[in-house]
Structures are given as C-alpha cells and as structure tokens.
Amino acid sequence: MFADKNIIENAVNSADHTTLVAAVKAAGLVDALMGEGPFTVFAPVNAAFDALPDGTVETLLKPENKDTLTKVLTAHVVAGKLSGADLMKMAKRSQDGFVHLDTLSGDALSAQVRGNTLFVYDESGNAGKITIADVNQSNGVIHVVDSVLVPK
C-alpha cells in the first residue's frame, strides 16, 4: 500500500481485502471513501467475511440489501485519522479502559488494549483484533482487523 494513494486506490490492490472491496463497490461507497476524509477504517480481511454464517456475504451483496450492506460497512469507518498509538493512548487514559468511537453509520465501536494488542468491539461486544495497524493513506488510515464488526 502507498501512503500517497487513497483508501480505495490501495484497497483494490490488497489480496486480503477482495471481499471488502466488492462490498464497498456494491454499496456504492467508492466515491465516499475516495473523498478527502480523513477516515479511520477498520478493514476486515477476507477470512473475517468467510467466518460469517454461510450465505451472509452473498445475501448482503444483493441489490435489495444495499442499505444493510452500507450500514455494516460504514460501521467500520470513523471520521478523523486515529493511529494505533492514538487509540491505545486514549483507551489507557479512559476511566473504563476503552476508547468509544462513533462510526459513520451512527453506530458505536470501542477499542481496548490487551497486553500490547489493540482490539475493537462492536455494539454486541464481539471483538476484532487489529492485526496490522497504521496503514497510512492519503485520506486517512487503515487498521486491518480479523473480524467483521456488526452493528445492531
């Protein structure tokens, strides 16, 4: 990935994010994520989508489910550029050990440090481990996560 390219320009070249790219295209979010931002994206790898119940991805990609797909995808995006170090610092300083984030979908994510590892939680308490942090983009940052974060 190249820091001088935007989130979409880099994601389309990632072999680990082909499902995410297909979903972003199906939801019509390409232009939004190519925008100025900045954005912080928690980007699930293909294996995270594969771990969903059988048929989930195929169902979400159907045109009649575009609104639901858009909600799921935008629940992985936070306005602003938050590095892994920023998230860790904010979580460690908080009273409950979590940094609470509002996503573009209007849903909530929380991040917590366990050991030296950063985890992100969806509203149902499902955790995704950030496996690669701080993949800088021209319009934000991507943190690779090993789970799909599902909004309520």
C-alpha positions as CSV (number, residue, x, y, z in Angstrom):
1,M,0.0,0.0,0.0
2,F,1.1,3.5,-0.7
3,A,0.7,6.5,1.6
4,D,0.1,8.8,-1.4
5,K,-2.9,6.8,-2.6
6,N,-6.3,6.9,-1.0
7,I,-8.1,4.2,0.9
8,I,-9.9,2.8,-2.2
9,E,-6.8,3.0,-4.5
10,N,-4.9,0.9,-2.0
11,A,-7.6,-1.5,-1.0
12,V,-8.2,-2.6,-4.6
13,N,-4.6,-3.8,-4.7
14,S,-4.8,-5.8,-1.5
15,A,-5.3,-9.6,-2.0
16,D,-6.5,-9.8,1.6
17,H,-9.4,-7.4,1.1
18,T,-11.1,-8.5,-2.1
19,T,-14.4,-9.2,-0.3
20,L,-14.3,-5.8,1.4
21,V,-13.7,-4.1,-2.0
22,A,-16.5,-6.0,-3.6
23,A,-18.8,-5.0,-0.8
24,V,-17.8,-1.3,-0.9
25,K,-18.5,-1.3,-4.7
26,A,-21.9,-3.0,-4.2
27,A,-22.8,-0.4,-1.5
28,G,-21.8,2.5,-3.7
29,L,-19.3,3.7,-1.2
30,V,-16.3,4.0,-3.5
31,D,-16.6,7.8,-4.1
32,A,-17.1,8.5,-0.4
33,L,-14.0,6.5,0.6
34,M,-12.0,8.2,-2.1
35,G,-13.1,11.6,-0.6
36,E,-10.9,14.0,1.3
37,G,-11.6,12.5,4.7
38,P,-9.7,11.9,6.8
39,F,-11.1,8.5,7.8
40,T,-10.0,5.7,10.1
41,V,-11.1,2.4,8.6
42,F,-11.1,-0.9,10.4
43,A,-10.8,-3.2,7.4
44,P,-11.8,-6.8,7.8
45,V,-9.8,-9.4,5.8
46,N,-11.3,-11.9,3.5
47,A,-11.1,-14.6,6.3
48,A,-13.3,-12.4,8.5
49,F,-16.0,-12.4,5.9
50,D,-15.6,-16.1,5.4
51,A,-16.2,-16.7,9.1
52,L,-19.7,-15.2,8.9
53,P,-22.6,-17.7,8.7
54,D,-22.9,-19.3,5.3
55,G,-24.7,-17.1,2.8
56,T,-24.3,-13.9,4.8
57,V,-21.9,-12.2,2.3
58,E,-23.9,-13.3,-0.7
59,T,-27.1,-12.0,0.8
60,L,-25.6,-8.6,1.7
61,L,-24.3,-8.2,-1.8
62,K,-27.7,-8.4,-3.4
63,P,-29.0,-5.1,-4.6
64,E,-32.1,-5.2,-2.4
65,N,-29.9,-5.4,0.7
66,K,-27.8,-2.3,-0.2
67,D,-29.0,-0.3,2.8
68,T,-28.0,-3.0,5.2
69,L,-24.6,-3.5,3.5
70,T,-24.0,0.2,3.7
71,K,-24.7,0.2,7.4
72,V,-22.4,-2.7,8.0
73,L,-19.6,-1.1,6.0
74,T,-19.9,2.4,7.5
75,A,-19.9,0.8,10.9
76,H,-16.2,0.1,10.2
77,V,-15.4,3.8,9.5
78,V,-14.7,6.6,11.9
79,A,-14.2,10.3,10.9
80,G,-10.7,11.5,11.5
81,K,-7.3,9.9,11.4
82,L,-6.6,7.9,14.5
83,S,-3.4,6.0,14.7
84,G,-2.9,2.8,16.7
85,A,-0.9,4.8,19.2
86,D,-3.7,7.4,19.5
87,L,-6.2,4.7,20.1
88,M,-4.0,3.0,22.7
89,K,-3.3,6.2,24.5
90,M,-7.0,7.2,24.6
91,A,-8.1,3.8,25.8
92,K,-5.4,3.7,28.6
93,R,-6.4,7.2,29.8
94,S,-10.1,6.5,29.9
95,Q,-11.9,5.6,33.1
96,D,-13.2,2.3,31.8
97,G,-10.2,1.3,29.7
98,F,-12.0,1.7,26.4
99,V,-12.0,4.5,23.8
100,H,-15.5,4.9,22.5
101,L,-15.9,5.8,18.8
102,D,-18.9,6.9,16.7
103,T,-18.9,5.4,13.3
104,L,-20.2,7.0,10.0
105,S,-23.2,4.6,10.3
106,G,-24.1,6.2,13.7
107,D,-23.2,3.0,15.5
108,A,-20.6,2.7,18.2
109,L,-17.2,0.9,18.3
110,S,-15.0,0.7,21.3
111,A,-11.2,0.0,21.4
112,Q,-9.3,-1.6,24.2
113,V,-5.7,-2.5,24.8
114,R,-5.0,-6.1,26.0
115,G,-1.3,-6.6,26.6
116,N,0.3,-4.9,23.6
117,T,-2.6,-5.7,21.3
118,L,-5.4,-3.4,20.3
119,F,-8.9,-4.9,20.0
120,V,-12.0,-3.2,18.6
121,Y,-15.5,-4.2,19.7
122,D,-18.9,-3.8,18.0
123,E,-22.1,-2.9,19.9
124,S,-22.8,-6.6,20.6
125,G,-19.4,-7.0,22.3
126,N,-17.8,-9.0,19.5
127,A,-14.1,-8.3,19.4
128,G,-11.8,-7.9,16.4
129,K,-8.1,-8.0,16.8
130,I,-6.1,-5.3,14.9
131,T,-3.5,-7.4,13.2
132,I,-1.9,-4.6,11.2
133,A,-2.2,-1.0,12.5
134,D,-1.4,2.3,10.9
135,V,-1.5,1.6,7.2
136,N,-1.4,5.3,6.2
137,Q,-3.4,6.6,3.3
138,S,-3.6,10.0,1.6
139,N,-7.1,10.4,3.1
140,G,-6.7,8.6,6.5
141,V,-5.5,5.3,7.9
142,I,-6.5,1.7,7.7
143,H,-6.2,-0.8,10.6
144,V,-6.6,-4.4,9.4
145,V,-8.9,-6.3,11.7
146,D,-9.6,-10.1,11.8
147,S,-13.4,-9.8,12.3
148,V,-16.4,-8.2,10.7
149,L,-17.8,-5.7,13.2
150,V,-21.6,-6.0,13.1
151,P,-23.9,-3.1,14.0
152,K,-27.1,-3.7,16.0
